[in-house]
Amino acid sequence: TPSDAAARTFVVTTFAEVLATQLRRDPGRPLLTFYDHATDERVELSVTTYANWVAKASGLMTDVADLERGMSLRIDLPPHWLAPVFLGAAWTVGLRVTTADEPDAVVCGPETLDAWAPRAATMPVLACSLRPLGVRFADALPDRVLDVGVEIWSQPDGFAAWDPPSGDDAATDTLSQRDLFDDGRAPADELTAAVGSLLTDGGRLLSVADPASPPGMATFTEPLRRGGSLVLVRNPDPAHLDAVHDAERATARA
């Protein structure tokens, strides 16, 4: 039928299309499970919950930080569940996730706040406390620094970009969204190829890498693209990683 033909010829090339596909398939399944061995914190986001956080972060980027498609975002966070949230928000809006020292905006955590706060007068600086449940900083932040734990909660659970990106929009300094998400293309880099070869469709990847950094980005994009999930461990205790692997029924490590 014409509808079947259209479905067969539709090619997923953007983050928003991949996430929409996963929401249609199994919105309640776990997508991101986070552990911090230093604090004993555990957070699990289903596909739906992750999508809600991405929508809120996307609204924060556009409505509060005034960012637009084609601009750049530095995500200066440690391995943490908020890193994939802001990756998704950046790509939903059409921002390029950069490692450059002169981005259009930055998302930082407590450890790098002092380095970025002096620049809040000239660019949006969004600070994450990294406290459980994404709550606000306990102490007042420097002038003009935006507390994500305050600002994000007023944003809606749904977001539609007024100027949505295409697969040709830059996702990183070197890769387009098409490079990351088009199943019909060859793997865009060595890590994507490596993670893709380790992870079966629907598989569960255990990783200690930073998903917001280029070396670790595929540890999130590949599970998302393949209908799987990521188990992310911060401050990993080697003595406990095997137990996490078993408890979370991980199928691969990276």
Steps between C-alpha positions, in 0.01 A plus 500: 500500500614862463536536877716188520717629217541832676602324821759294313653805335505720813855541624571609856775763498446718807493458875136613515398229253688231690344601831151516345553148362599367843200671661268324256663161549531468877466825697515336842823307464815618681725713280752641746601361839750703702715399796738711707712271714621795709149592618307174445260690273301306241272666244307327223334681211252327271475611139202717594668655803814568300292664225331721760835614636626568147190708428550704818870551426417599141257761628767625738745532212265697279270693732745586777846484339378631160693241302412426138569236238861513380647635824745304717474350849777376727385226738763514770360230729647183649340163422146568623142434387454869418771481232285291259204727584689806379637312200142426400391857563787639293417276205126564532562873466770454236803602705851376436653332804852637509822459694610852410590751768280770341153343473177694469389349833618249758345248737731438793505328837633599842857399416528739205264775616778732615663480157184594309319736740708809406375464142131509591484869410573422134350153445244269662654291778265226619617329817388158624537417867518127417311439823241218505187560293662794322416747777643850541832599653493525877681837490440808288675501162716779360321786326328411169578128524181302437422221747365211291336355810288814524441596138421162347193416707287778348554365148232279340530124458463535123707697252476564126785689336374789288802451270573127532843374396558258214739211474755736347515724808819470701463281807863540612806681373562218251175303460153581369179362643484275195844361585377401845151372427465377140495119507586488132835670541832347601601567861618858533798431727689217667313515830160493331612197302641333811193562716271403215681170457477426873136592547219292358167662418321554829819434694611663822841670506698555822738796472711730717577739211373857482216499243531878451859475378577394141691188611199377698205631300431174320440328835168686504415553132544134408270358771244768411519426129486122548209494741727413792601675818801642682610421854730790586726487807668807648789468747513127425615263771666210317393266779134576430488523119443126455208516742348791307552311175312199636226693681423711192526204261749681281588331173816696413763728653681803361 
